[in-house]
Amino acid sequence: MLLLNTHKLTKSFAGKTLFKDVSLGIEDGERVGLVGPNGAGKSTLLRILAGQTEADSGDVTTKKGLRMGFLEQTPTFGKDETILDAVLSKGDYHEIVGPAYEWIAKLELSQFGDDFKVADLSGGWKKRVALARELVLSPELLLLDEPTNHLDVSSIIWLEEFLAQAPFATLIITHDRLFLQRATNKIFDLDPKNPNYLLSVKGGYLEYLEAKEQLFAAQEQKETEMKNTLRRETEWLRRGAKARQTKQKARIERAGTLKDDVQDISQKNLKRVAKIEFKDTERNPQKLIEADHVTKGYNGRVLFKDFSLLVSPKTRLALLGDNGSGKSTMIRMLLKQEEPDSGRVVQAERLKVAYFEQNRETLKPQVSVLKNICPEGDYVHYQGQYVFARSYLERFLFNRQQMDLPVEKLSGGEQSRLRLAQLMLNEAQVLILDEPTNDLDVATLTVLEESLKNFNGAVILVTHDRYFMDQVASHILAFHRGADGNTTLENFTGYLQWEEWFEEQKLLEAEKQREETKKEAKATKTVKLSFKEKFELENMEATIQDLEKSLENLQAEAAKPEVLSNSGKLQELYAKISDTQGKLDHNYARWAELEKKSQGQ
């Protein structure tokens, strides 16, 4: 069933055509990935489909009564909004209060409590609140704009598994190549180089790459043929053909049209990528940073203990772990912004560090792109030479109109490119990159990968882009939080090695729980029932029936309209329902335990 389709959508921004005559369709069960270069208008297209922005021309048609959700790239919430209020904010309270509690539990948000403010959550947890807010509406189509940004790797693995089996269709903007391969079965490529701006490919990311390569090869072949034809036509015109005859006049006009077509296809085939080259120092000592038997903990929880690390030129280290596991603390310690509880951190004399912050705090949102890169004058100092600032920005694919826009008007990927442009103006022996891949398109990611490989200093990387991590890092330091709440540091040479180990840990934990259950059951069989246990077993069925009746009455009470409109009363009832359900589950488990024990006598 067709859920949504568009007909010749066109949209321009700041004098630039983002896309033109875009037609697409999404059917029930399709999981679509939306890819394309930064600035191509992917987020704008998503907002048009969601009804939040209007196209300049064209139409969007949806199935009658279509329920559509939209997870924005940067979700917004009320200043004092609680988790429960946020999840309930888009729907009819009476209809979605039950599903709200269910999704809060499924997304592990219940650990914070209903009254916890969203503003106090990290970016990853805010994403989960925003996802719950859309899921309670039971969407038939869910639009997601960069859903993996700010999520840790284990959360990304959960999300891709969830979306791959979701009972609704999805349209996802992401540059995470592994996520695209695992969570999509169709790709839309929005790119001005494509015919009619959009390339649609059935299959995952691998099938898309093959189709894109074939398209470029065909366009390059067509360009060659058109140039040969244009050359022949031009030579004929130079021979002085007279334009009086109708055929000759038509041929001259056709040559003019052909010249325009050649220019158009040449522009489409032109491969423009950002030029990223970090400025390293002439001399690098072999010991840039040394952590010697450092230990650090917070609130009684050990983040790392007796840990040693030597950062030298050509170190390519990736830090991997859940949010709050200690990655940022490790970076602050290596930068000597925070002291360890024990041990020491030693830096090379006059160490030069370039730091890409996760939220790009160094950028000034209200100031123009040009003034962010060159606050005074017209030139920047780069690689020992003075370069015209506007020419320097062109290296990062900014056009003249964009250079005068305030930074807040740029897309997330364009802001990341601008921050990289700032960093490249400074000499560095160590690059510390905290989520540099957020919002960057695949072409820019590829250039950044190569630049980091060629950099003569050290690179310390935190990223959720698993392919990028695997390409850049030769050593992965994984922060693994155990059942006791403390963190251990595990070493790996690649991401897939870590993922295999991570899955093994989950299996080992499940096996451990099964073994403990078996031991408990075995121990129970060897002991005879006491008089008290016999009495308990004889009366268990009646006890369970009473609890089931109480649960039924509480649920009926919670469904009454006057209760649904009273949040305080409803919350009290849900607490009683949860308590009664817990007692019921406990009694069922106890009944099974006593039955086994009695049979073992």
Secondary structure, DSSP 8 states (H G I E B T S, - for coil): -EEEEEEEEEEEETTEEEEEEEEEEEETT-EEEEE--TTSSHHHHHHHHTTSS--SEEEEEE-TT--EEEE-SS----TT-BHHHHHHTTS-HHHHHHHHHHHHHHTT-GGG-TT-BGGGS-HHHHHHHHHHHHHTT--SEEEEESTTTT--HHHHHHHHHHHHT-SSEEEEE---HHHHHHH-SEEEEE-TTSGGGEEEEES-HHHHHHHHHHHHHHHHHHHHHHHHHHHHHHHHHHTT--S-SHHHHHHHHHHHHHHHHHHHHHHHH---------EE-S---S-SEEEEEEEEEETTEEEEEEEEEEE-TT-EEEEEE-TTSSHHHHHHHHTTSS--SEEEEEE-TT--EEEE-TT-TTS-TTSBHHHHH-SSSSEEEETTEEEEHHHHHHTTT--HHHHTSBGGGS-HHHHHHHHHHHHTTSEESEEEEESTTTT--HHHHHHHHHHHHH-SSEEEEE-S-HHHHHHH-SEEEEEEE-TTS-EEEEEESSHHHHHHHHHHHHHHHHHHHHHHHHHHHHHHHTS---HHHHHHHHHHHHHHHHHHHHHHHHHHHHTSHHHHT-HHHHHHHHHHHHHHHHHHHHHHHHHHHHHHHHHT-
